[in-house]
C-alpha cells in the first residue's frame, strides 16, 4: 500500500472510531436491574396485533386468556348493554367504567392504583400489556433473561388485583378487597391461589426460537390465565358447602362459604339464595323457605358459617336444601332483564324420621 493510500485508510479508521465513541457516549444507559424490554420490540400496529404476537410463543397462556372474561371485559354483551344505558344517562359516569374494562398498563399508573383508560383498542379488554408491559419495560412474578424483565412479587399478591377489584370507596360494585381483608387476609391465601391455578409447564411453546436465544427452558410453575369465577359452574361449585341435620323437631341447615371474600362477590345484582324444601313420605311438598344473601346487606362470610333453623311440619320425610347463585337477580345499570343465570353452588338432601 502506498503512503497516500495508507494515510487515507488511517483517516477513515480514525473517523469510524470517533463516530463509534460519539455513538456510545450519546446512547442511553440502562440502570442496573431496570427493565430493557420495550413495546417497540413487539410486532404489530394495533394492540390486538401485538397481543397476538405475544401469543405466538405463549400459546397456552394466550389461549387461556382468550377464553377468559378479562379478554371479554369490553365486548361482553351484558357490560355493553349496561355501558350504553349508563352513557345515555351520564357520559361522565360511563367513562368511569373504561379504566378497568380497557386499562392502560398498570406498570405506568401504579400497581394497586386505578388504571388509566386506554384511548384505543378498547375491544381487547384486559390484556397482557395491561398487566405485564409498561413504558419502562416488562414485569412479572419472575424475571426472565429473554425479555430482560423484572421480577416483582406483587404479581402474586392481592395488591395487583386491587387495581380494579379493590377500589373500595370509588367502585363498591367490583369491590372484593373489603371482603378479603375482613375475612381471609391472614390465611395466606390470595387472589392468585384460587383464580390462577398453578400448573407446571414450559411458558414458551416456540421451542426452536427459545433454544436459540436463551437455551433450553425447563418446565416451571405458572398460573393459569383463564381467571375462573362465577361464570364457571365448575369453579362456582367450590364456593360453599352445605350440611343438613335434625335437632329435636327442627331441621338445621348450615352454610359455610369457601371463598376468600364475601359471597356473592360484587354488588352488581348478584345474589345467593338458600332454598329449603321439606317433603312428606309421599313426596308432597309441605314446607318451602328461602334465605337471601346479597353483597350489600348480608353476604356470606368465609369466617362465619350461617345457620338456618326450620321447624319440621312432619315427623318423617325428606329435606332438600339448595344454594343457588344468581348472576343478575336484580339487573342494574341498564343490564338486560333476561341476563340472569342461575347456577347451583351446592345441594344436599336428608331423609329424617323413623
C-alpha positions in Angstrom: 0.0 0.0 0.0 1.4 3.4 -1.0 1.9 6.3 1.5 -1.1 8.3 0.4 -3.4 5.3 0.4 -2.1 4.4 3.9 -2.8 7.9 5.1 -6.4 7.8 3.8 -7.0 4.5 5.4 -5.8 5.7 8.8 -8.1 8.8 8.5 -11.1 6.6 7.7 -10.3 4.3 10.7 -10.0 7.3 13.0 -13.3 8.7 11.7 -15.0 5.4 12.3 -13.6 5.1 15.8 -14.6 8.7 16.6 -18.1 8.1 15.3 -18.4 5.0 17.5 -17.2 6.8 20.5 -19.8 9.6 19.9 -22.5 7.0 19.4 -21.6 5.2 22.6 -21.4 8.4 24.6 -24.8 9.5 23.4 -26.5 6.1 23.9 -28.9 5.9 26.9 -27.7 3.6 29.6 -29.9 1.2 31.4 -29.6 1.3 35.2 -28.7 -2.0 36.9 -31.8 -4.1 37.4 -34.0 -2.0 35.2 -36.2 -3.5 32.5 -34.8 -3.0 29.0 -37.8 -4.7 27.1 -39.6 -2.1 25.0 -43.0 -2.4 23.4 -41.5 -1.5 20.1 -39.8 -4.9 20.1 -43.3 -6.5 19.6 -44.6 -6.8 16.0 -47.9 -5.2 15.2 -49.5 -1.8 14.7 -52.6 -2.3 16.9 -52.7 -3.6 20.5 -54.7 -6.6 19.2 -51.9 -7.4 16.8 -49.3 -7.1 19.5 -51.2 -9.3 21.8 -51.5 -11.9 19.1 -47.7 -11.6 18.5 -47.1 -12.5 22.2 -49.4 -15.4 21.7 -47.2 -17.0 19.1 -44.8 -18.1 21.8 -47.0 -18.1 24.8 -49.7 -20.2 23.1 -51.2 -22.0 26.2 -51.4 -18.8 28.2 -52.8 -16.9 25.3 -55.5 -19.4 24.6 -56.5 -19.4 28.3 -56.7 -15.7 28.3 -58.8 -15.6 25.1 -61.4 -17.7 26.8 -61.5 -15.5 29.9 -63.7 -12.7 31.0 -60.6 -10.5 31.1 -60.4 -10.8 27.3 -64.1 -10.0 27.0 -64.1 -7.2 29.6 -65.1 -4.7 26.9 -67.1 -6.8 24.5 -69.2 -8.8 27.0 -72.9 -8.2 25.9 -74.1 -7.6 29.5 -71.4 -5.0 30.0 -72.1 -3.4 26.7 -75.8 -3.1 27.4 -75.1 -1.6 30.8 -72.4 0.8 29.4 -74.7 2.0 26.6 -77.5 2.7 29.1 -75.1 4.5 31.5 -73.6 6.5 28.7 -77.1 7.7 27.7 -77.8 8.7 31.3 -74.5 10.1 32.2 -71.5 10.1 29.9 -69.2 11.0 32.8 -70.4 8.0 34.8 -70.0 5.7 31.8 -66.4 7.0 31.3 -65.5 5.8 34.8 -66.0 2.2 33.5 -63.3 2.4 30.9 -60.2 2.3 33.1 -60.9 -1.2 34.3 -62.6 -2.6 31.2 -59.9 -1.3 28.9 -56.9 -0.4 31.0 -53.6 1.2 30.0 -50.6 -0.6 31.6 -50.7 -0.9 35.4 -47.0 -0.6 35.4 -47.4 3.1 34.4 -50.4 4.0 36.5 -49.0 2.1 39.5 -49.8 -1.4 40.8 -52.7 -1.2 43.1 -53.9 2.2 41.8 -56.8 2.7 39.5 -55.5 2.3 35.9 -55.7 4.9 33.3 -58.2 4.3 30.4 -56.8 3.3 27.0 -57.7 5.6 24.2 -57.8 2.9 21.5 -58.3 -0.8 21.0 -60.9 -1.0 23.8 -62.2 -4.2 22.4 -59.0 -6.1 23.5 -60.2 -5.8 27.2 -57.8 -6.6 30.0 -54.8 -7.9 28.0 -51.2 -9.0 28.7 -49.9 -5.4 28.2 -52.3 -4.1 30.8 -50.6 -6.2 33.5 -47.1 -7.0 32.2 -45.8 -4.3 29.9 -45.2 -0.6 30.6 -43.4 2.2 29.0 -40.2 1.4 31.0 -40.2 -2.3 30.5 -41.8 -5.6 31.4 -42.5 -7.2 34.8 -44.0 -10.4 36.1 -43.7 -12.7 39.2 -40.3 -13.9 37.9 -37.7 -12.0 35.9 -36.5 -13.5 32.7 -33.4 -13.1 30.6 -35.3 -13.4 27.3 -37.5 -10.4 27.9 -35.0 -8.7 30.3 -38.0 -8.4 32.5 -38.0 -7.6 36.2 -39.4 -10.0 38.8 -42.0 -8.4 41.1 -43.5 -10.3 44.0 -46.6 -8.0 43.9 -47.8 -10.1 40.9 -48.5 -12.9 43.4 -50.2 -10.6 46.0 -53.8 -9.1 46.1 -52.5 -5.6 45.5 -52.2 -6.3 41.8 -55.9 -7.2 41.6 -56.8 -4.3 43.8 -56.2 -2.0 40.8 -59.7 -2.9 39.5 -61.2 -5.2 42.2 -60.2 -3.2 45.2 -61.2 0.4 44.7 -63.4 0.2 47.7 -64.6 3.8 48.0 -64.6 4.7 44.3 -66.2 1.5 43.0 -68.1 -0.7 45.5 -69.7 -2.6 42.6 -66.4 -4.5 42.0 -65.0 -4.5 45.5 -63.6 -7.8 46.6 -60.9 -6.2 48.7 -63.2 -5.3 51.6 -64.4 -8.9 52.0 -60.9 -10.4 51.6 -59.2 -8.1 54.1 -62.1 -8.6 56.6 -62.1 -12.4 56.4 -59.2 -14.0 54.7 -56.1 -11.7 54.6 -54.4 -13.5 57.5 -54.9 -17.0 56.0 -52.1 -16.8 53.4 -54.5 -17.4 50.5 -54.5 -14.7 47.8 -56.5 -14.0 44.6 -53.9 -16.0 42.7 -54.4 -19.0 44.9 -58.0 -19.5 43.7 -58.2 -17.7 40.4 -54.9 -18.6 38.8 -54.4 -22.3 39.4 -50.7 -23.3 39.4 -49.6 -25.7 36.6 -46.1 -26.9 35.7 -45.3 -26.2 32.1 -42.8 -24.6 29.6 -44.0 -21.0 29.3 -43.0 -20.6 25.7 -44.1 -23.2 23.2 -41.8 -21.9 20.5 -39.0 -24.3 21.3 -36.7 -23.6 18.4 -36.7 -19.9 18.9 -36.3 -20.2 22.7 -33.3 -22.6 22.4 -31.6 -20.2 20.0 -32.0 -17.2 22.3 -31.7 -18.4 25.9 -31.0 -22.1 25.8 -33.4 -24.9 26.7 -36.1 -23.9 29.1 -37.3 -26.3 31.8 -41.0 -26.5 32.9 -41.8 -24.4 35.9 -44.9 -23.5 37.9 -47.1 -20.9 36.2 -50.5 -19.5 37.0 -53.3 -20.3 34.5 -54.7 -17.2 32.8 -58.4 -18.1 32.4 -59.3 -16.5 35.7 -62.4 -18.6 36.5 -65.2 -17.0 38.6 -69.0 -17.1 38.9 -69.3 -17.7 35.1 -67.7 -21.2 35.6 -70.2 -23.7 37.1 -67.2 -26.0 38.0 -65.5 -23.2 39.8 -68.7 -21.9 41.4 -69.3 -25.4 42.9 -66.2 -24.8 45.2 -67.7 -21.6 46.6 -69.6 -23.1 49.6 -70.6 -26.2 51.5 -74.0 -27.2 52.8 -74.9 -29.6 55.7 -78.2 -30.8 57.0 -79.1 -32.3 60.4 -82.1 -32.7 62.6 -82.1 -31.3 66.2 -85.2 -32.3 68.1 -88.1 -31.3 65.8 -86.1 -28.8 63.8 -84.1 -29.0 60.6 -80.8 -27.3 60.9 -79.2 -26.1 57.6 -75.6 -24.8 57.8 -73.8 -22.9 55.0 -70.1 -22.4 55.0 -68.5 -20.1 52.4 -65.2 -21.3 50.9 -64.4 -18.1 49.0 -61.6 -15.8 50.0 -64.0 -12.9 50.1 -67.7 -12.2 50.6 -70.2 -14.4 48.7 -71.6 -13.2 46.4 -68.6 -11.1 45.3 -69.5 -7.8 43.8 -72.7 -5.8 44.2 -74.0 -5.6 40.7 -77.2 -7.5 41.2 -75.6 -10.8 42.2 -77.4 -12.9 44.7 -77.1 -16.2 46.6 -80.3 -17.9 47.7 -80.6 -20.8 50.1 -83.8 -22.7 49.1 -85.1 -25.3 51.6 -87.9 -27.7 50.9 -89.5 -30.4 53.1 -91.4 -33.3 51.6 -93.7 -35.8 53.3 -93.3 -39.5 52.8 -95.5 -39.4 49.7 -93.2 -36.8 48.1 -95.6 -33.9 48.6 -94.0 -30.6 49.5 -95.1 -29.4 52.9 -92.7 -26.6 53.5 -90.7 -24.2 51.5 -88.4 -21.4 52.7 -85.7 -19.1 51.3 -82.9 -17.1 52.7 -81.2 -14.4 50.6 -77.6 -13.3 50.8 -76.5 -10.2 48.9 -73.3 -8.3 48.7 -74.5 -5.0 50.1 -76.6 -6.1 53.1 -75.9 -9.7 54.1 -73.2 -11.5 52.3 -71.9 -15.0 53.2 -68.6 -14.7 55.0 -65.9 -17.4 54.9 -65.0 -16.7 58.6 -68.6 -17.2 59.9 -70.9 -20.0 58.9 -74.6 -19.2 58.5 -77.3 -21.4 60.1 -81.0 -21.7 59.3 -83.3 -23.5 61.8 -86.6 -24.7 60.3 -89.4 -26.3 62.4 -90.3 -29.6 60.7 -94.0 -29.9 59.9 -93.9 -33.7 59.7 -92.1 -36.3 61.8 -90.9 -38.3 58.8 -89.9 -37.3 55.3 -87.1 -35.7 53.2 -85.4 -32.4 53.4 -83.7 -30.8 50.5 -81.5 -27.7 50.5 -80.0 -25.9 47.5 -77.6 -23.0 47.4 -78.2 -21.0 44.2 -76.1 -18.2 42.7 -77.9 -15.6 40.6 -75.7 -13.8 38.1 -78.1 -10.8 37.8 -81.1 -11.4 40.1 -81.8 -7.6 40.0 -80.4 -6.2 36.7 -78.9 -2.8 37.2 -77.2 -0.1 35.2 -79.1 -1.0 32.1 -78.2 -4.6 32.1 -80.7 -6.8 30.1 -83.6 -8.1 32.3 -83.1 -11.6 30.9 -79.4 -11.7 31.7 -79.8 -13.6 35.0 -78.3 -17.0 35.1 -78.9 -19.4 38.0 -76.3 -22.0 38.9 -76.3 -24.4 41.8 -73.4 -24.0 44.2 -74.3 -26.9 46.4 -77.2 -29.3 47.0 -77.9 -31.7 49.9 -80.8 -34.0 50.9 -81.6 -35.7 54.2 -84.1 -38.4 55.0 -85.4 -38.0 58.5 -87.8 -39.8 60.9 -88.1 -43.5 61.6 
